[in-house]
Amino acid sequence: MRFRNSRVQTKVTALLLSLAALWAFAAWVTLREGVNLLWVSTLDNAVVQPSEPLLVELQKERRLTLVRLGNPAQVPRADLQAQRARSDAAVKNFEEMSAGDNVRLAATPVLETRLDETRRRLGALAAARKQIDSGQIDRDRAARAFTDVTDAIYGLYVSLATLDDEAVAKDARTLVELTRAREMFAQEDALLAGALATGRLTDADRARFAQLVGAQRYLTDQAAGELPSADQTAFERMTDGPAFVRLRAMEEQVMRAGRLDTTLPVAQDQWRSVAETVLTQRQDAVEKAGVGLVDRAASVAVGVVVRLALAGGLGLVAVIASIILSVTTARALVRQLEKLREAALELANERLPGVVARLAQGEKVDVKAEAPPLEFGPDVIGQVGAAFNTVQETAIRTAVEEAQLRQSIRDILLSLARRTQSLVHRQLTLLDVMERRESDPAELKDLFRIDHLATRMRRNAENLIVLSGASPARAWRRSVPMVDVVRGALAEVEDYTRVTVMPMGQTALTGRAVGDVIHLLAELIENAVSFSPPYTMVQVGGQVVASGYAIEIEDRGLGMSAEGLEATNQRIADPPEFNLSSTARLGLYVVSRLAERHGIKVSLKASPYGGTTAVVLLPRDLVIEGGEDLPEEETGLGLPRREPGPRKIALVGAPEAVSGPVQEVVPVPRAPEPPRPVQSAPLSGGADPDGPAPSGGFTPSGLPFRVPQANLAPALAEEPRNAGDAEEEEDRSPEDIRKIMGSFQSGTRRGRSEAAKMLGEEEDNL
């Protein structure tokens, strides 16, 4: 697996190494034949040639020894000593020639073992001679002492017939068998000559003679059948000659001689004459066969040399040419591949991201200029390069088209959002006029509900503007107290009654960030309310910290896992590019974009109550301390400032059971565009409009409530109430109020679900 993933140069190098190894193997196979031929020639000169005269001399010494043991008078001691001297000279020559360094290099372990065995038996020949001279051994044991030496020499011949050429090796083995047949006949001659010297032929001699004749004839026939045709013809003429015919007749006479025969079957002189002739002819036949074998080995040597030249010389030239061609081809191939790789990396890492970045900035991009065609040649890599040219042009064109499509979608979203926002602003203005004009508590309560829904619709329209990359139109020129900013965010949340606002301190927010912070807080508060049980409260508090102002929004819901918190914080800190498929968490995307616009840091963490706490850290350049010292018109949300004092709670539709004058109270303050002040009507009960604002009642979270008919004109306030209305208000119990609020909440939920369905249908139509 690792080799398949390696570089092209590595693969080419491995290919060249394998080619060189293949050439080296072929050259070694051919060279080994030449080396084998050289070693065989060395062993022939150092072992075979010195051993042949040694065999002949030992065979002669064996015959003379057996004859002398049979009849000492027939072989004088001087003749035996002279033959022993010739044998010793041959042994000395053999040992000197076979002990050379070239023999040790050429010899195999088997041959070295057999050489050592031959030297050992030649060394034991001196002890056998002493026993022969002292008469301690008979003819049979004396013959066995010489036969052991000759058998060891023939074992050397078998180890030498190891040429790689099968025909030459076969002829060499046939020649060894032919010399072995001559050795059998030499043993036969020595045995019979010794027996004839004694003047009698024992049964043991006759049996041994018969065995030797059988072995000699078998080896002769086997070797003659394996000789080459020319040598076989010459050998057959020799065996059909008068000497071999007389020899076979004498052998038959000796083997047919009975036990009771008192005369010898053949004459000693006749046998000697025929035996010497046959031995000489056999030796000549072996020498002629050896000459023919050398000639055939010479032709084999020529073939080996030719193959060595072809495999070594021409193969080396071919390997060098292949290396040069492979290196040049691989270099050109690698150069083209590197060019293609650099072009692909440049497209992936530089050009395509650069084009996308420029498209994101709204620049015009020329596809032809950004995707110039690259020339790679007409070969296969060139065709791949042409395909790459098409790919890069298609990629850049697709990026351009996708950017245009995204811009078109953003323009559509922005256009729809602007239209919706314009209608919502007009609706809010109309609702404000109707709220100020209406005096019926039931109708006024419904108007407040519609006002609240319209405020939430405005936030949804602003979400579309943020998703399109534009800025909402709402802006403030003056700073706004932080508590009013939080209350403005609550005005855009459905279940605002479940939110408890903690003390926010004497701090204000600069006007340029008021709209976006209200939107951001509304998204986070709505998430906290939506993902917590309906019977729990959500706390919103804030305080000045070292790096700015921190607002904490804590819910009592199920919370999030550590992985979910980490992923959400990462998504808020580094918002990804808006994608139409990522609609599951649009609120987080809006929060991240709004926070990025003003350098606000938003993070989520686990709450000790099991829920989730959202921390909004406003930078110091957006915070103005001492917000309570601002004049009344600088509150930014159109809310009159309240003098310090105890808050009194009044519920929508509750009877006027509060003591003292009551100020007109809006149900949930919203952040209009631009901010408009609340027009104060004369207070009921003859309160002075220019005096301190009386307490109108607030929820536990600090949100004011409008008390029905608290700010009616004096003329209307003095009108008597209907008895039924007063009675109805006096009889309204907390359970009735709970039912009213429950109906209000169920209606808002139903309206929200229907609005979501309508929004989904509009998205499907788009």
N, C-alpha and C positions, 0 to 999 in steps of 0.2 A: 504494500500500500504506500509506503514511504517512497519507493522508487518511482511509482506512477505519478507522484506529486512533485518529483524533483525537477530541476531546471533542464532546459534543452541541452545546454552545454554538458551537463553531467551525463545525460543519456547518450550523447554522441561520444563522449569520452569512454563510457562503459562499452559502447558498441565497438570502438576502435580497440579497446583492451581485449574484448572477446575475439575480435578478428586476429589480433596479434597472438593471442593464446592459441587460437586454432592453427595459425601458421606454425607456431612453435611446436605444437603437437605433431603436425604433419611432418615438419622437418625432423623432429626427433625420431619419429617412426622410421623415416627413411635413413636417417643417420645411424639409428640403432642397427639397421641391417648392415650398413657399411662397417660400423664398429664391431658387430658380431663377426662379419667376414674377416676383419682385421685380427680379431682375437683368435678365430679359428686358424688363420694362417700362422699366427704366432705360436699357438699350441701345436700345430702340425710340425713347425720347425723345431720347437723346443722339446716336445714330448713324443710325437708319433715317430718322426724320423730316427731319433736315437734309440727308440724302443724296438724297431724292426730288426736291426742287427743283434740287439740283445736277445730277442726271441730266438733267432736262428742259432746263436752261440749257446744259449741255454738248452735248446733242443739237441744240439750236437753233444753237449756235455752230459745230458741225461742219457743219451744212447750209449755213449762210451762207458758211463758209470754202470749202467745195467749190464753191459757186456762184460765188463771187468768183474762185477759181482758174480756173474754166471761162470766166467772162466778167466781168471787173471792172466793167464798165459796169452790170451788173444789180444789184450790191450795192455801194452807196457805202461808202467807208471809214468814214464816220461811223456808219453802221448797224452795221458789224462791231465798231467800237470800243464802241458802246453795249452790244452783246450781250456783248462780252468783259467789260465792267464788271459786268454782271449776273452773269456766270459767276464773276468774282472775288469778288463779294459772297457768292454761295452757297458758294464754297470757303472763304472766311474764316469764315462761320457754321458750316460743317461742322467745320473744324479747331478752332474755339473750343469747340463743343459736345462733340466727341469727345476733347478733351484734359482733361476734368474728372477729379477724383479718384474720383467714383462710377463712371466708366467703367473706370478701372484696377482697382477692386475687383471689378466685375462681369465684366470681360472674362477670357476664357480665354487661355492662351498662344497658341493658334492665332489667335484674334481679334486679339490684340495684334500678332502678326506681320503679319496682313493689313491692319491699320490703318496700320502703319508703311509697308507697300508702297503703300497708297493715297495716303498723304501724299507719298511719294517721287515717284510718278507725277504727282500734282497739281503738285508743284514743278517737274517737267520740262516742264510745259505751257507755261511762259513761253518756254523755248528753242525749242520747236516753233513758237510764234507768230512769233518773230523770223525763223525760217527760212521760214515761210509769207509774211511780209511782204516778205522779200528775194527770193522766188522760188526758193529753193534746193531746195525739195521739191515734188513733184507732188501731184495729188489723192489718189492711193492712199496715199502715206506720210503725208499730212496726216490722212486718215481713220483710219489706223492709230494715230496719236498720240492722237486722242480716244477711239478704241475701247479702247486699253490702259487708260485711266482708268476707263471705264465697266465694263470687265471686272473691274478691281480692286474697284469698288464692289459688283458682283454677288457677288464672292467673300466680301465682308463679309456679305451677306444669307444666303449658305449657312451661314456660321459662326453666325449668330444663330438659325437655326431648330432649337434644341436643347431645346425644352420636354419635360418628362417625360411629359406627356399625349400619347399616340401620335396621336390624332385631330387635335388642335390642331397638333402638329408636322407632320403630313402636309399639313394645309391651308396651313401656313406655307410649306412647300416648294413646293406648287402655286402659291401666290401669287408666289413668287420666279420660278418658270418662266414664269408669265404676264407678269411685268414683263420677263423676258428675251426673250420673244417680241416685246414692244413695242420692245425695244432692237434686235432684228433688223430689224423694220420701219423703225425710225428710220435704221439704217445703209442699208437698201434705198432709202429716200427720199432720203438725202443723196447716195448714189451716182448715182441717176438724175437728181436735180436738177442735180448738177454736170455730168453728161454732156449733159443737155438745154441747159445754159447754153452749152456749147461749140458746139452746133449739130450734133453728130454723136455716134454711139454706136459705139465700137470693139468689136472682138471680145473684148478683155479685160474691158471694162465689161459687155458682154452676159453673159459667162461668170460674172463676179463677181455680177452681178445675179441670175442664175439660182440661184447658190448661196445667196444671202441669202434669196431667195423660198422655196426649198426648206426652209432651216432655220427660217424664220419660220413657214411653214405647219405644219411638224412640231411645233415647240414649242407653237404655238397649239392644235393638235389634242390633244397630250399634256396640256396644262394644262386644256383644256376638259373632257376626260374625267375628270380628278381633282377637279374642282370639286364642292362640295356641290350637291345637287339644285336648290335655289333659285337659287344663283349660276349653275349650269350652264344653267338655263332662260333667265335674263336674258342670258347670254353668247351663247346660240344665237340669240336674237332679234336681238342686235346683229350677229352675223356674217351673218344672213340679210337684213339691211337693204340699202337701195340703195347706200350708200357702199361697203360691203364687196363688193357684186356688181360695181359699176363698177371697184373696185380690182382685183379678180381678173381682170376683162376686160382692163384696161390691162396688168397683169403678163403676161397671155398674149400680148398684142400685142407687147410689148417682147421677150419671149423668142422669139416666132416670127419676128421681123424678120430678114430675111436680110442677108448681108454686102454684097450689091450694091445694097441699098435706099439711095437718096440722100435720102429724106425721113425725118423722125423718126417713130417709130411712134405717139407720143402728143404732144399739145400740152403745152407747159410749164405753162401756166396751169391746164389741166384736171388735170394730175397734182398740181399743188400744192394745188388745192382739195380733191381727193379725199384726198390724203395727210394734210393738216391735219385733215380731218374724222375720218379713221380713227384718227389719233394721239390726238385728243381723246376719241373714244369708248373707245379702249383704256385711256386714263388713267382715265376715269370708271369703267370696269369694274374696274380694279385697285383703285381707292379703295373702291368698293362691296364688293368681296371682302375688303378689309382691314377695313372696318367690321364685316362679318359675323364675321371671324376674331376681332376684339376682343371682340365679344359672346360668342362661344363661349369665349374665354379667360377672360372675366369669370365665366361659370358654373363653369369649371374652378377659377378662383381661389376662388370661394365654397366649392366642394367641398374644396379644399385647406385653407381656413380651418376648415371644419367638422371635417375629419379631424385637423387640428392641435389643435383644441379637445378633440376626443374623446381623441386619443392623448396630448396633453399634459396637459389638465386632468383629465379623468376617469381617464386612466391614472395620473397622479400621485396622485390620490385613492385609486385602487385599490392602488398601491404603498405608500402611507402606511398604509392599512388593513391590508394584508398584513404590513407591518413590525410594526404594533402587535399584530396577532393572533399573529404568529410569536413576538414577544418574550414576550408573556404566556403563550402555550402552551409555549414552550421553557422559560420560567422555572418554570412548574408542573411540566413534565416533568422538568427537571433537579432540582427540589426532591424529587420523588418518587424519582428515581433515586439521588440522594445519600442519601436516607433508607434506601433499600434497600441501597445500598453500605455505609453505616455499620452497618446491622444485620448484614450479611454479615461485615464486618470484625470487628465486636464478637463475633460468634459464633465466627469462626475464630481470633481472637487472644486473646480474653479468656474468654468464657463456656465454650466447649468445653474449652480447656485447663484452666480452673479446675475444671470438673466432673470431668475426668479426674484432676486432682491430688487432688481431694477423694475421689474413688472409690479412688484408690491408697492414701489414708490410712484407708480403711475407713468413711468417712462415708456416711450415707444421703442420697440425692439425689431430689428430687421433680421429675419430668420436666415437669409442667405449670407449676411455679413457675419452672423454669430456662428454659423455652421459651414465653414469653408470646406470643400471636398479635399481629401488627402489622397495623394498618389502613392500606391503601394506596388505597382507593376501588374503584369497580366497573369501571373501565376495564381496558385490556389490562395496564397496569403493576400495577393492583390484582390482576389474576389471577396475574401473576408473583409478586407479594408473597404471595398465598395459597399458591402453590406453594412459595415460600421458607419460609413458616411450617411447611408439612408437612415440608420438608427438614430444618429445624433441629430439629423435634420428633423426627423419625426419627433424626437424627444423635445427639442426646442420649440417646434411648432405646437406640440401638445401643451407645453408649459405656457406658451403665449395664449393659446385658446382657453386654457383653464383659468389663467389670470383674467382674461376678458370675461369669461363666464362668471367668475367670482365677483368682479367689479360690477357686472350687470345685476347679479343677485343683490349685492350691497346697495346699488342704486335703487333697485325695486323696494328693498326693505326700507331704505331711507325715505323714499317717496311715500310709501304707505304709512310709515311712522309719522312723517311730517303732516300728512293729511289727517291721520287719526288724532295726532296731538292738537292740531288746529281745532278740530271738532270738539275735542275734550275740553280745551280751554274755553271755547264758546259755551259749552254745556256747563262748565263750572261757573262762569260768569252769570249765566242765566239762573242757575241754581242759587247763587248767592243773592241775586235780586229777589228771587222768589222766597228764600228763607227770611230775608229782611221784611218782606211784605206780608208773609203769612202769620196769622195769629192763632190759628187752630192748632192745638197741641198734637193731635193725631196726624194731621197733614204735615206739620212741621217735622215730626219724627220720621215720616216717610221721605221727606225731602232730605233729611240728614243721611238717611240710608243711601239714597241715590247719590248724594254728594260724596259719600265715602266710596261707593263703587266707581264713580267717575274718577276720583283721585287714584284709585288702584289701576284703572284703565290707563291713566296718564303714565304711571310707572311702567306698565307693560309696553306702551308705545315708546317710552324712552329706552327700554331694553332693546327694541329693534334698532333704535338709533345707535346705541352702543355697539351692537353686533355688526352694524354696517361700517363702523369705524369713525363715525362722526361724533360731534359733541351735542348734548341736549341744549335746547334753547334757553332753559331756565338759568338765570344768573342773578346774583345780588351784588349791589355796589357797596353795601355796608356790611359790617360784621353782625353776626347773629349769636345770641347767647346759646351755649351748648345745650341747655335744657330744652330750648325751643327747637333746636336742630333734632334732638331725639324725639320730641313730640311730633314734629313734622314727619319723621320716619314712621311713627306709630300711626299717623293718619293714613298711611298707605298699606297698612297691614289689616287683614280681615279680623282676626281675634285680638284686637288691641286691648280688650278688657282683661286679658290674661297676662298682660305685661305690667310689671312693677318697675317704676322708674326710681332709682335710688338718687340721693343727692349728687348733683353734677359739679358743684363748686362754682366759684365766681370766675367763669371762663367763657370766652366767646370764640367763634370760628370766623375766619375771614370770608368775605362775601363771595369770592371767586370759587371757593370750594364747597359752599353750602349745598347747592343742588346735588352735586355728585355724592357728598357725604350722606345726605338724606337718603338718596337712592341706595347707596351701599348698605347703610344701616337697615333700611327697610327690607332688603333682600336677606340679610343675616337674621333679622328678627323674625321674618316670615318662615324661614327655615327652622328656626328654633321652636316656633309655635306649632308648625306643621308636624315636626318629628318628635313631639312630646305628647303625653296623654292629655286629654281635654280638661282633666281636673287639676292639672299642675299649673304653676305660674312660671313665667320667664322673667328674670331679673336683668335690668339694664342699669349699669352704673359706670361712673367715670371719675377720673382724677388726674391731676397733673403729675407727670413723671419727669425724670431727668431729660429724656430725649423728646418730650412733647406732651401729648395728652392721650391717655389710654382709656378706651371704652370697652367694657366687658359685657358680653351678652351670654348669659348662662341659662341653660334649660335643664329640665329634670327628666329627660327622655331616656332612651335605651343606650345612647352613646354610640361610639364608633370604635372599631378595633385599632390597634396600634398601626397596622399596615394601612388601613383606610385613612387614618389621620395623617400619616406621612405622605401618602399619595395626594390627598387633598391639599395639604400645605405646599407640596411641590407644584401642584397645578395652579394654585393661587400665586405663588412666588414667581413662577415661570410659565405664564399662560401660553398654551400652544396656539398655532394658527387655527382660526375658526373654521370648522368643518361642518358641513350640513349634516353629516352622520352623527356628530357628537351633540345630540339634543337632550341627552339624559341629564346633564348638569349645566344648563344654560345660566342658572343663577350664579354658580361659581365663576363661570367665564365672565359674566358681567361684573362681578365683584373684583376679579383680577384686573380687568381693564380699567375700571374706575380707580382702583388703588394705584395702578401703575401710572395713571395720568397725574396724580398729585404726590407721588412718593409715599403713599400710605402703606404700612405693613399690616397685613391681616394674617392671623395664624389661628389654628384650632388646637385645642388641647382637651384632655379628659377632665371632666368635672368631678370633684370629690363626691357629688351626689349621684353619680352614675351617668350623668348626661354629658353634654359637650359645651365647652366654653369657647366663644369666639372673641379674640382680643384684637381690637382695631387700634393701632398706634398711629396717631396723627403727628406729623412732624412739627417741630417747634415753629417753623415759619408760617404755619396755618393757624396757630393758636394765639389768642390775645387774652391775657390774664386780666382780671378785674371786670368781668362782663356785667356785673350788677350795677356798675357805675355808668353804663351806657344810657343815653336818653331814651325816652319811650319810643321814639320813631325809629330807633336803630335795632329793635328786636328782630326785624327782618321778616317775621311771619305774620305781621299784622295783629299781634296780640298785645293788649295793654299790659303794662307791668303791674305786678301785684305787690302791695306793701307787705312788709313782714307781719305775721300774725297767724293765728290758728286757722287751718283750713276747715271748711264745713262742707260736708258731702251732700249732694243733691242728685237724685236719679232722674232720668228722663221719665216724665209722666208722673213724678211724685208730687204730693201736695206741698204747698209752700209752708212747710213746718219749721223753717229756719227762722231764727230770731234776727231782727235787724234788717237793714236794707240789703238787698241782694243785687249783685252785678250781673249783667248779661254774660252768659258763659257759652262758648261754642262747644259742641260735643267732642270733637277731636280736631285739633288744629292741623291744617294742611299747609303745605308750602306752595302758595300760588305763584304765578309768574305773570307780571311782577308782583311783589307783595302789596297787599292792600290792607289798610287799617280797618279795624272794626268800627262801624258807625254806632256810637253809643246813643241810645234813645233815653229819654227821661226815665229815671228809675222809679219803680213803684214805691209807694210809701213816702213820696216827697223827698227822696234822697237828692242831695245836691250833686249835679253832674261834675262840678269842678272840684268837689271834695275828694277825699281818699276813696279809692275804689273799694267798695265793700266786698266781703268774701261771698262768692257765689256757689261754693261747693266743689270739691274735687274728689276724684277716685283715690284709692290707696296709693296708686302709682303717680298721683299728681296731675292727672288729666282733669280738666274742668268739664262740667256738665251744664247744659242749658236748662234752666228752670223755666218751665212753661209760664208765659204771661208775666215774667219778671221785669221786662223792660217795655211794657205797654205804655202807650201815651196816657197822660192823665185822664183824658176824656174816656178812653177805653177802660182804663183801670177803675174808674169810678162807676162804670156800668154794672148794674147788679148781675150777678151770675144766675144762671138758671138753677133752680133748686135741684133739678136732676143731676146737673153736672157737678155741683158741689157735693151732693150726696154720693155720687159715683166716686169722686176723688177721695172723699173721706172714707168710703168703704173699701178702697183698693188695698188689698193685703200684700204682704211680701210674696205669697204664692202667686198672686196675679202678676206681680211685677216679674217674677221668675219665668212665668209662662210667656209674658210679652217678650222678654229677652231671649227665651228659648226659640220662640217663633222667629225673632229677628235673626238669630244665628242660623237656624235651619234654612231660612230664606236666602241668607248670604251664601251658605254652602251650595244650595241648589243653583243659585245664580252663577256661582263660580264654576260648577260642573257643566252647566249649559254653555257658559262662555268658553270653557276648554273644548267642548265638543264643536262649537262653532269655529273656534280657531283651528282645530284639527281638520274640519271640512274645508276651510279656506286654504290650509296648507296643501291638502290633497288636490284642490282645484288648481293651485299654482303648480 
